[in-house]
Amino acid sequence: MPSRYRSALGAASAAILAIAAGAVVPGGPAAAATSPATTAGLTRVIVEYDDPDAAALAVARAGGTVGRPLSVVDGFVAEVPPERISALKAAPGVRGVTIDAKVGMEAARWRADGDSNSMFSVVRATGALDVWKKPDSTGRLISGTGVGVALIDSGVSQVTGLNDNARIINGPDLSFESQAPNLRYSDTFGHGTHMAGLIAGRDPGTNLLTVSDPTNFTGMAPGATLISVKVAAADGATDVSQVIAAIDWVVAHRDDPALNIKVLNLSFGTDSTQDEQLDPLSHAVESAWKKGITVVVSGGNDGTTRDSLSMPAANPYVIAVGAADLKGTEARADDVVADFSSRGNATRSVDLTAPGRSIVGLRDPGSYIDVNYPTGLVPGDTTGRYFRGSGSSQAAAITSGAAALLLQQRPSLTPDQVKELLTSTADVMPKAEVLGRGAGELNIKKAINAPTPTVAASTQAWASSTGTGSLEASRGSAHVADPASGIELTGEKDIMGKAWNGTTWAKAATAGTAWSGGTWNGSVWTDATKWAAVDWSGTNWDGRTWSGRTWSGATWDGRTWSGRTWSGNTWSGRTWSGSYWSSSIWE
């Protein structure tokens, strides 16, 4: 996996630190640990540092010894007198101190009301809990009811909290796994399920007036309809052409019965090498915006290493969201921009921030992330339901849920008005750097109580994108590849091998006609005969098996594919590996 999937830092990293010290078997629950690790009255800890020399000196002054380094978390193993641990935590250069996982975590059972990064805490801090108690103009409590939120991601698994078939609906599966019946629609990667829970998760039988029970899981908009459009396979593999096709599908079907798609969440971004006015991915989200869909996009996880937002967050129309670090409290005064969150530049930075570090969402057991990042398991979680992740992905998902609440309260809001309401009511972040915090931190309670801005005052007047640029440039450094041959998909061709004509596509995307039945860019991607009569009360779309198409005969850059089919067990997307599904840390 790319380096941006590094292990987490911060107060909630007990699980990863334990694994780094060799105390937990990968994939097993952290609660399996049993006893403290001690040597001659010393307690083994993991020290995370901002300054390694200062941290080592602090350990020595505490009467301890420094052990092996843990570069994956900017830390090291140490043994210190147990009575000196508190002082060590406060020492200069020390970011955090965590006792080795052998400390018996079942004795410290995790509770959502004791974790500032749980959704129980997030909905209180953002004001969503108060919003749920308010009625809309029809008397219904505001929970996103009737608002469709499209999630273009890796699919959604039916875990508890996301198993309401009246609200969680599968759109088409456009991923490399769509031909495999056992994989179709399922989230084999784990990212989409995590995002879905933050947006619209809701445990069975919960009541919005009594949801204060911390044993229940509730996302930002627990009454919203969530439409999952799967584009990513088991390791996050997808191509820009699949994502663009998914956006065009959302636009084409935004008004379908029982969908009413008003919000699009895209926790995704590439390091495109071209201007946002030319980039086809940028044009796709702008076209959706201008068709009345509020598009919420993660700003990216490049921190200060890249002076631009990821694509399509670089498009100035959409709502680009950065990740806030809550610093272990629900209060806003101490919040900062998370170190990994992209800052952008003076011309285009994020529009606002939302909680994005160590957010506790729903776990997708057996998924790629679940198996390969056991550090995300929540120590002391006796239910095994939860998984912790950090990134602008999580911040975007939380903001998408907030947008759904606004759109239930005021269904006639334009995307520009939604953006104005969310940014104009954001909380000030006095300790956060200006570049990267945008207007401040999401406060949906203030937005709900704010007067509706006029259309004239909120209308954005940026130069329109053309979308006529290069598909290959839009991919940036990320390419899917056949793992057997190593041949990558490059150039001006989509995943079906069809030539890309930016001028022709952009015109159709602007008009909202890029999809025609089940056809996109001249190829049949889905079975058009299934669409007209579909029952939207939880019925899944039936994806066509790619018309029996194989890769033989599709030539890219003079090289031919060796007849490999679209079966879900052949493609792994070697060079993509989920790096642009904008979660930087799983911890």
Secondary structure, 3 states (H helix, E strand, C coil): CCHHHCCCCCCCCHHHHHHHCCCCCCCCCHHHCCCCCEECCEEEEEEEECCHHHHHHHHHHCCCEEEEEEHHHCEEEEEECHHHHHHHHCCCCEEEEEECHHHCHHHCCCCHHHCCCEHHHHHHHCCHHHHCCCECCCCCECCCCCCEEEEEECCCCCCCCCCCCCCEEEEEECCCCCCCCCCCCCCCCCHHHHHHHHHHCECCCCCCCCCCCCCCCECCCCCCEEEEEECCCCCCCCCHHHHHHHHHHHHHCCCCCCCCEEEEEECECECCCCCCCCCHHHHHHHHHHHCCCEEEEECCCCCCCCCCCCECCCCCCCEEEEEEECCCCCCCCCCEECCCCCCCCCCCCCCEEEECCCEEEECCCCCHHHHHCHHHECCCCCCCCEEEEECHHHHHHHHHHHHHHHHHHCCCCCHHHHHHHHHHCCECCCCCCCCCCCCCECCHHHHHHCCCCCHHHHCCCCCCCCCCCCHHHHHCCCCCECCCCCCECCCCECCCCCECCHHHHHHHHHHCCCEECCEECCEECCCHHHCCCCCCCCCCCCCCCHHHCECCCCEECCEECCCCECCCCCCCCCCCCCCCECCCECC
